[in-house]
Amino acid sequence: MFERWRRKFRTPGDLALVCAIGWFMWQVPRRLKRSELPDFLDEVRQLPRPSAADPAASVERIIRLRRPWFRLPWLAPYNTCFMRAMTLYRFVDAPGRDLRIHFVIEDGRRQGDRLRSHAWVTIDGVVIEEPDLRAAGVSEIYCHRASPAVIATALATGP
């Protein structure tokens, strides 16, 4: 058991980050009910993020520390591409990179079918944690990246 914890929590900061990730995941549904998606995403990108040597290391750390939360009964239903993308968008450290979150719907719905949607994050156009898309195609309905004003504010205030 100790070995499993050591693999999960590699640095002292991992414990604080795993708590921050869990709190964020718990808050997302409630906060989205009170605000528009673009405003929520602007707010999320202004929050401080844990620094990392590079974006790949940041992505690996967030995925590793996010995974245990989805095993809890009250968060297991949120193990969706939407929540995974939101968590990456919130916590990935990619300064100077083009970080975006994409929301798409599957094409080719038949009358009466439910709408199937997906979300993922890109860094400089490279898809991170792409969902399994079995459909013939998708149509992007929204893509968000922090506006220059938001980036300038975040840089001026610092972490």
C-alpha positions as CSV (number, residue, x, y, z in Angstrom):
1,M,0.0,0.0,0.0
2,F,2.8,2.4,0.9
3,E,4.4,1.7,-2.5
4,R,1.1,2.6,-4.3
5,W,0.9,5.9,-2.4
6,R,4.5,6.7,-3.3
7,R,3.8,6.1,-7.0
8,K,0.8,8.4,-6.8
9,F,2.3,11.2,-4.7
10,R,5.8,11.8,-6.0
11,T,6.4,15.3,-4.6
12,P,5.3,17.1,-1.5
13,G,3.2,19.4,-3.7
14,D,1.2,16.5,-5.1
15,L,-0.9,16.2,-1.9
16,A,-2.1,19.9,-2.2
17,L,-2.7,19.5,-5.9
18,V,-4.8,16.4,-5.6
19,C,-6.9,18.2,-3.1
20,A,-7.2,21.2,-5.4
21,I,-8.2,19.0,-8.3
22,G,-10.9,17.2,-6.3
23,W,-12.3,20.5,-5.0
24,F,-12.4,21.9,-8.6
25,M,-14.2,18.8,-9.9
26,W,-16.7,19.0,-7.1
27,Q,-17.4,22.7,-7.9
28,V,-17.6,22.6,-11.7
29,P,-21.3,21.6,-12.0
30,R,-22.5,24.2,-9.5
31,R,-20.3,27.0,-10.9
32,L,-21.4,26.3,-14.4
33,K,-25.1,26.7,-13.4
34,R,-24.3,30.2,-12.2
35,S,-22.3,31.5,-15.1
36,E,-21.8,31.3,-18.8
37,L,-19.2,28.9,-20.1
38,P,-16.9,31.6,-21.7
39,D,-16.9,33.6,-18.4
40,F,-16.3,30.4,-16.4
41,L,-13.4,29.4,-18.6
42,D,-11.8,32.9,-18.5
43,E,-12.0,32.8,-14.7
44,V,-10.5,29.3,-14.6
45,R,-7.5,30.4,-16.8
46,Q,-6.8,33.3,-14.4
47,L,-6.3,31.0,-11.4
48,P,-2.7,30.0,-10.5
49,R,-1.5,26.7,-11.9
50,P,1.3,24.4,-10.5
51,S,4.5,25.0,-12.4
52,A,6.0,22.2,-14.4
53,A,9.1,21.6,-16.4
54,D,7.1,21.3,-19.6
55,P,3.4,20.8,-20.7
56,A,3.9,17.0,-21.0
57,A,5.0,16.7,-17.4
58,S,2.1,18.9,-16.3
59,V,-0.4,16.8,-18.2
60,E,1.0,13.5,-16.8
61,R,0.9,14.9,-13.2
62,I,-2.7,16.1,-13.5
63,I,-4.0,12.9,-15.1
64,R,-2.2,10.8,-12.3
65,L,-3.6,12.9,-9.5
66,R,-7.1,13.2,-11.0
67,R,-7.6,9.5,-11.5
68,P,-8.3,8.6,-7.8
69,W,-11.2,11.1,-7.6
70,F,-13.1,9.2,-10.3
71,R,-13.1,6.1,-8.1
72,L,-15.3,7.9,-5.5
73,P,-19.0,7.1,-5.8
74,W,-20.0,10.8,-5.8
75,L,-17.5,11.8,-8.5
76,A,-17.6,8.6,-10.6
77,P,-20.5,9.8,-12.8
78,Y,-18.4,12.8,-13.7
79,N,-15.7,10.6,-15.4
80,T,-16.5,12.1,-18.8
81,C,-14.4,13.7,-21.5
82,F,-16.0,17.0,-20.5
83,M,-14.7,16.8,-16.9
84,R,-11.3,15.4,-17.9
85,A,-10.9,18.3,-20.4
86,M,-12.0,20.9,-17.8
87,T,-9.5,19.6,-15.3
88,L,-6.7,19.7,-17.8
89,Y,-7.7,23.2,-19.0
90,R,-7.8,24.5,-15.4
91,F,-4.5,23.0,-14.1
92,V,-2.1,22.4,-17.1
93,D,0.9,24.7,-17.0
94,A,1.7,25.7,-20.6
95,P,3.1,29.3,-20.5
96,G,3.6,30.8,-24.0
97,R,1.7,27.9,-25.6
98,D,-1.7,27.9,-27.4
99,L,-3.9,26.1,-24.9
100,R,-7.5,25.6,-25.9
101,I,-10.5,23.6,-24.9
102,H,-12.8,22.3,-27.7
103,F,-16.4,21.2,-27.4
104,V,-17.9,19.2,-30.3
105,I,-21.0,17.3,-31.2
106,E,-21.2,14.1,-33.2
107,D,-22.6,14.5,-36.8
108,G,-25.2,12.3,-38.3
109,R,-27.8,12.1,-35.6
110,R,-31.1,10.4,-36.5
111,Q,-34.4,11.7,-35.4
112,G,-34.9,10.8,-31.8
113,D,-31.2,10.2,-31.0
114,R,-29.8,12.0,-28.1
115,L,-27.1,14.6,-28.7
116,R,-23.6,13.2,-28.2
117,S,-20.9,15.7,-27.3
118,H,-17.2,15.5,-26.5
119,A,-14.5,17.8,-25.2
120,W,-10.8,17.8,-25.3
121,V,-7.8,20.1,-24.8
122,T,-5.1,21.0,-27.3
123,I,-1.7,22.5,-26.7
124,D,-0.3,24.1,-29.9
125,G,-2.9,22.1,-31.9
126,V,-1.9,18.7,-30.4
127,V,-4.9,16.9,-28.9
128,I,-4.4,15.8,-25.3
129,E,-6.5,12.9,-24.0
130,E,-8.6,12.6,-27.1
131,P,-12.0,10.9,-26.4
132,D,-13.0,7.8,-28.3
133,L,-14.9,9.1,-31.3
134,R,-16.8,6.3,-33.0
135,A,-19.0,8.6,-35.1
136,A,-18.3,9.4,-38.7
137,G,-17.5,13.0,-37.8
138,V,-17.9,15.8,-35.4
139,S,-18.7,19.5,-35.6
140,E,-17.0,21.9,-33.3
141,I,-19.6,24.0,-31.4
142,Y,-17.2,26.0,-29.2
143,C,-13.5,26.5,-28.7
144,H,-12.1,28.6,-25.9
145,R,-8.7,30.1,-25.3
146,A,-7.8,32.7,-22.8
147,S,-8.1,36.2,-24.3
148,P,-5.0,38.4,-24.5
149,A,-6.5,40.6,-21.7
150,V,-7.0,37.6,-19.5
151,I,-3.4,36.4,-20.1
152,A,-2.0,39.9,-19.4
153,T,-4.0,40.1,-16.1
154,A,-2.8,36.7,-15.0
155,L,0.8,37.6,-15.8
156,A,0.6,40.9,-14.0
157,T,-0.9,39.5,-10.9
158,G,1.4,36.4,-10.9
159,P,0.7,33.0,-9.3
